[in-house]
């Protein structure tokens, strides 16, 4: 039995150290029919030159400008159109992977044509038994998205494959033909929300998204506070999520989302930013 072809697309922008660590872990994967494509979003830190020098067999697509998450990954997909693989895995460059992470993701897509997307269990790198993503939840009535199990120590609750509301853009697998049918990522999202939008569109086609815990990835974000928090980041994220909910919610849901954001989400985000800003300043 032949193994389906897989291409892992890794997006880089001025993150050569992160990308080098990611590629070193990918060198150890056991899946026999895989290729790797680094899409560089117009880096100025020497990323392209370093990757080409140290990883001679890895394809590098150097873009002249930073096209963001959606645009950069779409360009990577377009780069493969002349010789498309059976499957695509989109992987953040600030990750490292288990050597066997590919096989479980492919297996569920091969075995069940109604599964449209698979996503691994993802841990914090600096606390490698603590979960960052154990499934995703989307509430279209309240306008909220969150990771199941975030910051919890891994245990049997997160050991079963199950349907999930969305696959995080940090790492997921999809059939190439399905990604093409949907037109790739929606590039109208400037940042944040592209991954959830893709999963919701997959489900509107009658397919499911599956969390696959036997596939494991580690993500370099802070387990204690969830990464850097800034007003700029919160505003970008808020804009992306507002666009997401206005796109996928019905009229009544749009009203409840607006009310929930005014009363709960925006005040919570402001106080979260204020709290962590004061901690960093030692106040």
QUIHU-V789051 format. One record per residue. N is the residue number from 1. OMEGA is omega in whole degrees, 0 to 359 (none if undefined). Layout:
BEGIN
N/OMEGA  N/OMEGA
END
This chain:
BEGIN
1/181  2/177  3/177  4/180  5/182  6/169  7/176  8/180  9/181  10/181  11/180  12/169  13/179  14/181  15/189  16/181  17/177  18/182  19/178  20/178  21/179  22/182  23/177  24/178  25/179  26/177  27/185  28/183  29/187  30/182  31/191  32/187  33/185  34/172  35/182  36/178  37/173  38/175  39/181  40/185  41/176  42/182  43/177  44/184  45/180  46/182  47/186  48/182  49/182  50/180  51/180  52/181  53/188  54/180  55/189  56/184  57/182  58/179  59/179  60/175  61/183  62/178  63/183  64/182  65/176  66/182  67/180  68/183  69/184  70/183  71/180  72/179  73/176  74/177  75/175  76/177  77/180  78/179  79/184  80/189  81/180  82/178  83/189  84/174  85/175  86/185  87/174  88/168  89/175  90/188  91/174  92/181  93/179  94/180  95/163  96/189  97/169  98/185  99/181  100/187  101/185  102/188  103/181  104/180  105/180  106/187  107/182  108/177  109/178  110/187  111/186  112/182  113/179  114/174  115/184  116/186  117/176  118/186  119/184  120/167  121/186  122/183  123/170  124/178  125/184  126/175  127/199  128/173  129/182  130/187  131/169  132/179  133/176  134/186  135/182  136/179  137/178  138/177  139/183  140/177  141/182  142/180  143/183  144/178  145/178  146/177  147/172  148/174  149/186  150/180  151/175  152/174  153/182  154/175  155/187  156/178  157/185  158/184  159/184  160/173  161/180  162/175  163/179  164/186  165/179  166/175  167/178  168/178  169/176  170/177  171/172  172/181  173/182  174/173  175/179  176/182  177/178  178/179  179/178  180/181  181/181  182/179  183/178  184/178  185/175  186/185  187/175  188/172  189/183  190/177  191/182  192/176  193/182  194/183  195/179  196/178  197/180  198/180  199/179  200/177  201/176  202/182  203/176  204/174  205/178  206/180  207/184  208/174  209/185  210/172  211/185  212/188  213/178  214/172  215/189  216/180  217/177  218/188  219/184  220/171  221/182  222/178  223/185  224/183  225/175  226/177  227/180  228/180  229/177  230/178  231/181  232/180  233/180  234/179  235/178  236/180  237/180  238/179  239/180  240/182  241/176  242/177  243/180  244/184  245/176  246/180  247/190  248/181  249/170  250/187  251/181  252/178  253/178  254/179  255/181  256/177  257/180  258/179  259/181  260/180  261/180  262/187  263/188  264/192  265/183  266/176  267/180  268/180  269/179  270/181  271/175  272/179  273/182  274/181  275/183  276/175  277/179  278/177  279/182  280/180  281/178  282/181  283/none
END
